[in-house]
Amino acid sequence: MAAMDNRAQKDTSELMFLADYSEWVAIAIILVMLASFLLERLPPAATAIAGAAAFIALGYVGEQPALGAFSNSAPITIGAMFILAAALQRTGVLEHLASRILALADTSGLGAILLVAVVTIVASGFVNNTAVVVILVPVVIALAQKLSVSKKRLLIPLSYISILGGTLTLIGTSTNLIVAGVALSRGLERFSIFEITGIGVVTLIVTLGFLLIFGRWLLPSGEVEDDDDVRPQTFLTDIFPNEDTRAIGVSPDDLPALKVKGVRLVSQRRGNRIVTAKDEDRELAAGDRLTIRATLEELLTFAGSEAFKTGLRLRRHHADEPKQVQATITPTDSNIGRPLSLLSYLSDYQITVRGLARPGNQPGPTLASCRLRAGDRLLLEGSEATLRSLASSTPLVIEQEIDAVPFRRGHAPVAIGTLAGVILASALFSFPIVLSALIGVGIVMATGCITATDAWRSLQANVLALIVAMLIVGQGLEQAGAVDVIVSGVSPLLLAASPFIVLLLIYALTSVLTELVTNAAVAVIMTPLVIELAANLGMDPRALVLAVMFGASASFASPIGYQTNTIVYTAGGYRFADFLKVGLPMNAIAGLASCTAIWVFFL
């Protein structure tokens, strides 16, 4: 009995300690989380979830506040915007803009660079800037090659411009939406979609001016890429117009499907005769074979088209849910040197060969007659069971299912109109952005702009999990009293400071933390702190919240502080020091510009 009493007293004392010193326990948890973010031993989402679990387990966050994080407008809006951005990608809108840029480069290099900047700024203001950069990186690399400049001179500015473009509207970055969502839950009035545009424009003009003037000395230089280094992989394939398609009677030069970036016509054959551009009967007829080279995405677009039959089908088959994989011909394959139409093991399986790619060389003259070489890559389509059997019983090296998807260009006007409607509903009619975005998602899915599977894949679950978990952590900080402790400790130090200096300090702290850890975590932690701090200092809380919003997006000095930086860091072959050299002064210039604009517009 005595032992049980001692154990009970010990448990009671531990509970009293957790209750009496809850604010310090909460601060300790945050410090451990920041260290974990910095060391990167765990994925950021795992660290955030562990921190949220700790606050719940210690009783600092109850059931309702924890569930409230899932109904917060920020992650819901961000998820909806991910889907709307994916709809623009799936319908080829961003790809079309990219092709126009490369076409302009043939006549005006400077004009092409300016168009890249304008497209990046405008697109990043309304869709996920990570998606914008992913699409434009190969375009910028190809543009650099055409202009005979190093890609290192252009890729860092691409990332920086996308970051700055994201600060032009409330929906430009997930960080903006997180800060706005936390501020709304703390009693501040809802931010409108263009409320931050004036600050963003000032910051954009000042920082781009700095980059234009001093970039030649700060940006790294490097060798100009060879054309082979920047040319995307293309597949050779044959397409056959269906008899009932509108393509019959139309010249190949006038076919919209052959005018897009990533598709090139190789030849037109009618029976055993090659039809040339000089022939009077060049209009497509039933039975014509068009041999083309196309990127993977464009090839899949043809494969899904009802107007054409694509590729080589060695046996008739039907698969309810066909899968596409890439397969590589190995050096020991006995079929090397044989035409693809005589490939022995493919004739035994219900497989469609959609195309063939050959690194460093161009196969041909047609897909069926192309003689195989070691290293050739085949795009195969068939049922999952057939592909599995093919992998286990042939010398082919089968890769996992490809991630590329065909474009749905016919739905592009719907995708563009839906996004415009989402923006206008929020901007002109003060309709909550979370509701208009959800309605937009319903429209693009119902009209076929994007499938349910692609919509689900676009959600970036790790990002959403991180945001929800950090919202719970933010609740824990406030409920445990840590926010009051931090604010009461900092307030006396800032009482004598001018509002502009306070803005600069808040911005600087947020920016430094953003370079070290994920910006979503910084946004959730800093926003409630500055709201309480503003009350103690007698300042407009919206001004300090905006300093956090812009500071959390000002990640210029680190390749790991922001996703777009990481993308160009890898694609450009940069060193960490390359970002520091240009990014540190960019951080300082952006901070001065943003805080000055906030001070003028809000204080």
C-alpha positions in Angstrom: 0.0 0.0 0.0 2.8 2.4 0.9 4.5 1.7 -2.4 1.2 2.4 -4.3 0.8 5.6 -2.3 4.3 6.7 -3.2 3.7 6.0 -6.9 0.5 7.9 -6.8 2.1 10.9 -5.2 4.9 10.8 -7.8 2.4 10.7 -10.6 0.5 13.6 -9.0 3.6 15.6 -8.7 4.5 15.0 -12.3 1.1 16.1 -13.4 1.3 19.2 -11.3 4.7 20.0 -12.8 3.3 19.7 -16.3 0.4 22.0 -15.3 2.4 24.5 -13.3 5.2 24.9 -15.9 3.1 24.2 -19.0 4.4 27.3 -20.8 8.1 26.2 -20.4 7.3 22.6 -21.4 5.6 24.0 -24.5 8.6 26.2 -25.3 10.9 23.1 -24.8 8.8 21.1 -27.3 9.0 23.9 -29.8 12.8 24.1 -29.4 13.1 20.4 -29.9 10.9 20.6 -33.0 13.0 23.5 -34.4 16.2 21.4 -33.9 14.5 18.5 -35.7 13.5 20.7 -38.6 17.1 22.0 -38.8 18.8 18.6 -38.6 16.4 17.0 -41.1 16.7 13.6 -39.5 12.9 13.2 -39.9 10.7 14.5 -42.7 9.2 17.9 -41.7 5.7 16.5 -41.6 6.8 13.7 -39.2 8.3 16.3 -36.9 5.2 18.4 -37.0 2.9 15.4 -36.3 5.1 14.3 -33.4 5.0 17.8 -31.9 1.2 17.9 -32.3 0.9 14.5 -30.7 3.0 15.7 -27.7 0.8 18.7 -27.1 -2.3 16.5 -27.3 -0.8 13.8 -25.0 0.2 16.4 -22.4 -3.4 17.8 -22.3 -2.4 21.2 -23.7 -4.7 20.7 -26.7 -8.2 19.3 -26.2 -10.4 17.4 -28.6 -12.3 20.4 -30.1 -9.2 22.6 -30.7 -7.4 19.5 -32.3 -10.4 18.8 -34.6 -10.7 22.5 -35.3 -7.3 22.3 -37.1 -8.8 20.0 -39.7 -11.6 22.5 -40.4 -9.3 25.5 -40.6 -9.7 27.3 -43.9 -6.0 27.4 -44.6 -5.3 23.7 -45.4 -8.7 23.3 -47.1 -8.0 26.3 -49.4 -4.5 25.2 -50.1 -5.7 21.7 -51.0 -8.3 23.1 -53.4 -5.7 25.4 -55.0 -3.4 22.4 -55.5 -6.2 20.7 -57.5 -7.0 23.9 -59.5 -3.3 24.3 -60.4 -3.1 20.6 -61.4 -6.1 21.2 -63.7 -4.2 23.9 -65.5 -1.3 21.5 -66.0 -3.5 18.6 -67.1 -5.2 20.7 -69.7 -1.9 21.9 -71.1 -2.4 25.6 -70.3 1.1 26.1 -68.7 2.7 23.9 -71.3 1.2 26.1 -74.1 2.7 29.2 -72.5 6.0 27.4 -72.3 5.9 26.6 -76.0 5.2 30.3 -76.9 8.2 31.3 -74.9 10.5 29.0 -76.8 9.0 30.1 -80.1 9.7 33.8 -79.3 13.3 33.0 -78.5 13.9 32.3 -82.2 13.2 36.0 -83.0 13.9 37.9 -79.7 16.1 36.5 -76.9 15.4 39.5 -74.7 11.7 39.3 -75.4 11.6 35.6 -74.5 13.3 36.3 -71.1 10.8 39.1 -70.4 8.0 36.8 -71.3 9.3 34.1 -68.9 9.4 36.8 -66.2 5.9 38.0 -66.9 4.4 34.5 -67.1 6.2 33.4 -63.9 5.0 36.5 -62.0 1.4 36.3 -63.1 1.1 32.5 -62.8 2.7 32.4 -59.4 0.2 34.9 -58.2 -2.7 32.6 -58.7 -1.4 29.0 -58.8 1.1 26.9 -56.9 4.5 28.5 -57.8 6.2 25.1 -57.4 4.2 23.8 -60.4 5.0 26.9 -62.4 8.8 26.4 -61.8 8.7 22.7 -62.5 7.2 23.4 -65.9 9.4 26.4 -66.7 12.8 24.9 -65.7 13.3 22.9 -68.9 12.0 25.9 -70.9 14.6 28.2 -69.2 17.4 25.6 -69.8 16.5 25.4 -73.4 16.3 29.2 -73.6 19.7 29.6 -72.1 21.2 27.2 -74.7 19.5 29.2 -77.5 20.9 32.4 -76.1 24.4 30.9 -75.5 24.4 31.7 -71.8 24.8 29.5 -68.7 21.6 28.1 -67.2 23.0 29.1 -63.8 22.5 32.8 -64.8 18.7 32.2 -65.3 17.5 29.5 -63.0 18.0 31.3 -59.7 16.2 34.4 -61.0 13.4 32.1 -62.1 12.9 30.8 -58.5 13.2 34.3 -57.0 10.6 35.7 -59.4 8.2 32.9 -58.6 8.6 33.6 -54.9 8.0 37.3 -55.4 5.0 36.6 -57.7 3.5 34.5 -55.0 3.4 37.5 -52.7 1.2 39.5 -55.0 -2.1 37.8 -54.0 -3.4 36.0 -50.9 -3.6 32.7 -52.9 -0.2 33.0 -54.4 1.5 30.8 -51.8 0.4 28.4 -49.2 2.3 30.5 -46.6 0.0 33.5 -47.3 -3.1 31.3 -46.8 -1.7 29.8 -43.6 -1.0 33.2 -42.0 -4.3 34.5 -43.1 -6.1 31.4 -41.7 -4.4 31.6 -38.3 -5.0 35.4 -38.1 -8.7 34.8 -38.9 -9.0 32.2 -36.2 -7.4 34.7 -33.7 -10.2 37.2 -34.3 -8.7 39.4 -37.1 -10.8 40.4 -40.1 -10.5 38.3 -43.2 -7.8 39.3 -45.6 -9.0 40.0 -49.1 -7.4 38.3 -52.1 -5.7 41.5 -53.3 -5.1 43.2 -50.0 -1.4 42.4 -50.1 -0.9 43.3 -53.7 0.4 46.8 -53.2 3.1 45.5 -50.8 4.0 42.7 -53.2 4.3 45.1 -56.2 6.7 47.4 -54.3 8.8 44.4 -53.1 8.8 42.9 -56.6 10.0 46.1 -58.3 12.7 46.9 -55.8 14.1 43.4 -55.6 14.0 42.8 -59.4 15.7 46.2 -59.9 18.5 45.1 -57.5 18.8 41.8 -59.3 19.0 43.4 -62.8 21.7 45.9 -61.6 23.9 43.7 -59.5 23.0 40.2 -60.7 25.8 40.1 -63.3 28.3 40.1 -60.4 26.3 38.1 -57.9 24.9 35.3 -60.0 27.2 32.3 -60.7 28.5 31.6 -64.2 29.1 28.3 -65.9 29.5 26.5 -69.2 26.9 26.8 -71.9 24.9 23.5 -72.2 25.2 21.5 -75.4 21.9 21.0 -77.3 21.8 17.3 -76.4 22.0 18.2 -72.7 18.7 20.2 -72.8 16.7 18.3 -75.5 13.9 16.4 -73.8 13.6 12.7 -74.5 11.3 12.0 -77.4 9.6 8.8 -78.6 9.2 7.7 -82.2 5.7 6.5 -82.9 3.2 6.0 -85.8 -0.3 7.4 -85.7 -3.1 6.5 -88.0 -6.2 8.8 -88.4 -9.5 7.1 -87.8 -11.9 7.1 -90.8 -14.6 9.1 -89.0 -12.2 11.7 -87.6 -12.3 15.4 -88.8 -8.5 15.0 -89.5 -9.4 13.2 -92.8 -9.0 15.7 -95.7 -6.8 18.0 -93.6 -3.1 18.7 -94.4 -0.7 17.6 -91.6 0.6 21.2 -91.5 -2.9 22.3 -90.4 -3.5 19.7 -87.7 -3.5 21.4 -84.3 -2.3 18.2 -82.6 1.0 18.4 -84.6 1.6 22.1 -83.9 2.1 21.9 -80.2 5.5 22.0 -78.4 7.0 18.5 -78.1 5.6 17.0 -81.4 7.5 16.9 -84.7 6.2 15.3 -87.9 8.9 12.9 -89.4 7.0 11.5 -92.4 3.7 10.8 -94.0 3.2 7.4 -95.8 0.4 6.2 -98.0 0.9 2.5 -98.7 4.5 2.2 -99.8 4.7 5.8 -100.9 6.1 8.7 -98.9 3.9 11.8 -99.2 6.0 15.0 -99.3 5.2 18.6 -98.8 5.3 19.1 -102.6 2.6 16.6 -103.3 -0.8 18.0 -104.2 -2.6 15.1 -102.5 -1.1 15.7 -99.1 -4.5 15.9 -97.3 -4.9 13.0 -94.9 -6.7 9.9 -96.2 -7.9 6.8 -94.4 -4.9 4.4 -94.0 -2.2 7.1 -94.0 0.6 6.5 -91.5 2.1 9.6 -89.8 5.5 9.0 -88.1 6.1 11.5 -85.4 8.5 12.2 -82.6 6.8 13.3 -79.4 7.6 13.9 -75.7 6.2 11.4 -73.2 3.3 13.6 -72.3 2.4 14.3 -75.9 2.6 10.7 -76.8 0.2 9.8 -74.1 -2.1 12.5 -75.3 -2.2 10.9 -78.8 -2.7 7.5 -77.2 -5.8 8.8 -75.4 -7.2 10.5 -78.4 -10.2 9.1 -80.3 -9.0 10.7 -83.5 -5.9 8.5 -84.0 -4.7 5.0 -83.4 -1.2 5.2 -81.9 1.7 2.8 -81.8 2.1 -0.8 -82.8 -0.3 -3.4 -81.6 1.1 -6.9 -82.1 -2.0 -8.8 -80.8 -5.5 -7.5 -80.4 -6.4 -7.0 -76.7 -8.6 -5.1 -74.4 -7.7 -3.9 -70.9 -10.3 -2.2 -68.7 -7.6 -0.2 -66.9 -4.4 -0.3 -69.1 -1.1 0.7 -67.5 1.9 2.3 -69.2 5.4 1.4 -68.4 8.8 2.0 -69.9 11.0 -1.0 -70.7 14.7 -1.0 -71.7 16.3 -3.4 -74.2 19.3 -5.1 -72.5 22.6 -6.0 -74.3 21.9 -9.7 -74.0 18.5 -9.5 -75.7 18.3 -11.9 -78.7 16.0 -9.5 -80.5 18.6 -6.8 -81.0 18.9 -6.0 -84.7 15.3 -7.2 -85.5 12.5 -4.8 -86.6 10.1 -4.0 -83.8 7.2 -5.6 -85.7 9.0 -9.0 -85.4 9.8 -8.7 -81.7 9.3 -12.3 -80.6 8.1 -12.1 -77.0 5.9 -9.1 -77.6 3.9 -11.1 -80.2 3.1 -13.6 -77.4 1.6 -10.9 -75.1 -1.4 -8.6 -75.4 0.7 -5.5 -75.5 0.7 -2.2 -77.4 4.0 -0.5 -78.2 3.2 3.2 -77.9 6.6 4.4 -78.9 10.4 4.0 -78.9 13.1 6.3 -77.6 16.8 5.9 -78.3 19.3 8.0 -76.2 21.8 9.9 -78.4 20.3 8.8 -81.8 17.1 9.0 -83.7 15.4 5.7 -84.5 13.3 5.2 -87.7 12.2 5.4 -90.3 8.9 4.1 -88.8 8.1 2.5 -85.5 7.3 -0.9 -87.0 10.5 -1.0 -89.1 12.8 0.3 -86.5 15.6 -2.2 -85.7 16.2 -2.6 -82.0 19.5 -1.6 -80.2 20.7 -2.1 -76.7 19.5 0.8 -74.5 16.3 1.4 -76.6 13.4 2.4 -74.4 9.9 1.1 -75.3 6.7 2.7 -74.0 4.4 -0.3 -73.4 0.7 -0.5 -72.6 -1.3 -3.4 -71.3 -3.1 -4.8 -68.3 -1.2 -5.0 -65.0 -1.2 -8.8 -65.1 0.2 -8.9 -68.6 3.0 -6.4 -67.8 3.9 -8.3 -64.7 4.2 -11.5 -66.7 6.2 -9.7 -69.3 8.7 -8.5 -66.7 9.2 -11.9 -65.2 9.7 -13.9 -68.4 11.6 -11.7 -70.8 15.0 -9.9 -70.7 13.3 -6.5 -70.7 14.1 -4.2 -67.8 10.6 -3.0 -66.8 10.4 0.3 -64.9 7.6 1.1 -62.5 4.4 2.7 -63.8 5.1 6.1 -65.4 3.9 9.3 -63.7 3.3 11.3 -66.9 -0.3 11.8 -67.9 -1.9 12.9 -71.2 -3.0 16.5 -71.7 -6.7 17.3 -71.9 -6.4 20.4 -74.1 -10.1 20.5 -75.0 -10.9 21.4 -71.4 -8.4 24.2 -71.1 -11.0 27.0 -71.4 -13.0 25.5 -68.6 -9.9 25.3 -66.3 -8.9 28.9 -67.1 -12.5 30.2 -66.6 -12.9 28.3 -63.4 -9.8 29.8 -61.9 -10.8 33.2 -63.0 -14.2 32.7 -61.5 -12.7 31.7 -58.2 -10.5 34.8 -58.1 -13.3 37.2 -59.2 -15.8 35.8 -56.7 -13.4 36.5 -53.9 -12.1 39.8 -55.1 -15.4 41.5 -56.3 -18.0 39.9 -54.2 -16.1 39.2 -50.9 -17.0 35.5 -51.2 -14.7 33.4 -48.9 -11.8 32.1 -50.9 -12.2 28.7 -49.3 -15.7 28.3 -50.6 -15.1 29.6 -54.1 -12.0 27.3 -54.4 -14.1 24.3 -53.3 -16.7 25.2 -55.9 -14.0 25.5 -58.5 -12.7 22.0 -57.6 -16.2 20.6 -58.2 -16.4 22.3 -61.6 -13.0 21.1 -62.9 -13.7 17.5 -61.7 -17.2 17.4 -63.0 -16.3 18.7 -66.4 -13.3 16.3 -66.8 -10.5 18.8 -66.6 -8.9 16.5 -64.1 -9.7 13.0 -62.9 -10.4 12.1 -59.3 -7.1 10.1 -59.2 -5.1 13.0 -60.5 -6.8 15.4 -58.2 -5.9 13.1 -55.2 -2.3 12.9 -56.4 -2.0 16.6 -56.6 -3.0 17.3 -53.0 0.6 16.9 -51.7 -0.5 15.1 -48.5 2.9 15.8 -46.8 2.3 19.5 -47.1 -1.3 19.4 -45.8 -0.3 17.1 -42.9 2.5 19.5 -41.9 0.0 22.5 -42.0 -2.7 20.7 -39.9 -0.1 19.4 -37.4 1.4 22.9 -37.0 -2.0 24.4 -36.4 -2.4 22.0 -33.5 1.0 23.0 -32.3 0.0 26.6 -32.5 -3.1 25.9 -30.4 -0.9 24.1 -27.9 1.5 27.1 -27.6 -1.4 29.4 -26.8 -3.3 27.1 -24.5 -0.1 26.3 -22.5 0.6 30.0 -22.0 3.8 30.0 -24.0 2.6 32.8 -26.2 2.0 35.0 -23.2 5.4 34.3 -21.7 7.2 35.0 -25.0 5.3 38.2 -25.7 5.6 39.5 -22.1 9.4 38.9 -22.3 9.8 40.6 -25.6 7.4 43.5 -25.2 9.5 45.6 -22.8 12.4 45.4 -25.2 10.4 46.8 -28.0 8.4 49.5 -26.2 11.0 52.2 -27.1 11.4 51.0 -30.7 9.6 52.8 -33.5 6.9 50.8 -35.4 9.2 50.6 -38.4 12.0 49.0 -36.4 9.5 46.5 -34.9 8.4 45.6 -38.4 12.0 45.1 -39.4 12.8 42.9 -36.4 9.7 40.7 -36.9 10.4 40.4 -40.6 14.1 39.5 -39.9 13.3 36.9 -37.3 10.7 35.3 -39.6 13.0 35.3 -42.6 15.9 33.8 -40.7 13.8 31.0 -39.3 12.3 30.4 -42.8 15.8 29.8 -44.1 16.4 27.2 -41.5 13.1 25.4 -41.1 9.9 25.0 -43.1 8.1 28.2 -43.8 4.7 26.7 -42.9 5.9 25.9 -39.4 7.4 29.4 -39.0 4.1 31.0 -40.2 2.0 29.1 -37.7 4.3 29.8 -34.7 5.0 33.5 -35.5 1.4 34.7 -36.3 -0.2 34.3 -32.9 2.9 35.7 -31.3 2.9 38.9 -33.3 -0.9 39.4 -32.8 -0.4 39.3 -29.0 2.7 41.5 -29.4 0.8 44.1 -31.4 -1.8 44.3 -28.6 0.9 45.0 -26.0 2.7 47.6 -28.2 -0.5 49.3 -29.3 0.2 48.6 -33.0 -2.2 47.4 -35.8 -1.9 43.6 -35.6 -2.5 43.3 -39.4 0.8 45.1 -40.0 2.8 42.7 -38.0 0.9 39.7 -39.5 1.9 41.0 -42.9 5.5 41.2 -41.8 5.3 37.5 -40.9 3.5 36.7 -44.2 6.2 38.4 -46.3 9.1 37.3 -44.1 8.0 33.6 -44.3 8.1 33.9 -48.1 11.5 35.6 -48.3 13.7 32.6 -48.7 16.4 33.6 -51.1 19.6 32.6 -49.3 19.1 28.9 -48.9 18.4 26.2 -51.5 16.4 24.2 -48.9 14.3 27.0 -47.4 11.7 27.1 -50.3 10.6 24.3 -52.7 11.3 26.4 -55.8 14.9 27.0 -54.7 15.4 23.3 -54.2 14.1 22.6 -57.7 16.5 25.0 -59.4 19.3 24.0 -57.1 19.3 20.5 -58.5 18.5 21.4 -62.1 21.2 24.1 -62.2 24.0 22.2 -60.5 24.5 25.1 -58.0 26.6 25.1 -54.8 25.1 26.2 -51.5 27.4 29.2 -51.6 25.8 30.4 -54.9 22.5 31.0 -53.1 24.2 32.7 -50.1 26.1 35.1 -52.4 23.0 36.5 -54.1 20.3 35.5 -51.6 21.6 37.3 -48.5 21.5 40.8 -50.1 18.2 39.8 -51.7 16.8 39.0 -48.2 17.9 42.4 -46.9 16.5 44.3 -49.9 13.2 42.5 -49.8 12.9 43.1 -46.1 13.5 46.8 -46.4 11.1 47.1 -49.3 8.3 45.0 -47.7 8.5 46.7 -44.3 8.6 50.2 -45.9 5.4 49.4 -47.9 3.7 47.9 -44.8 4.6 51.0 -42.8 3.2 53.3 -45.5 0.0 51.4 -46.2 -0.9 50.1 -42.7 0.7 52.3 -40.1 
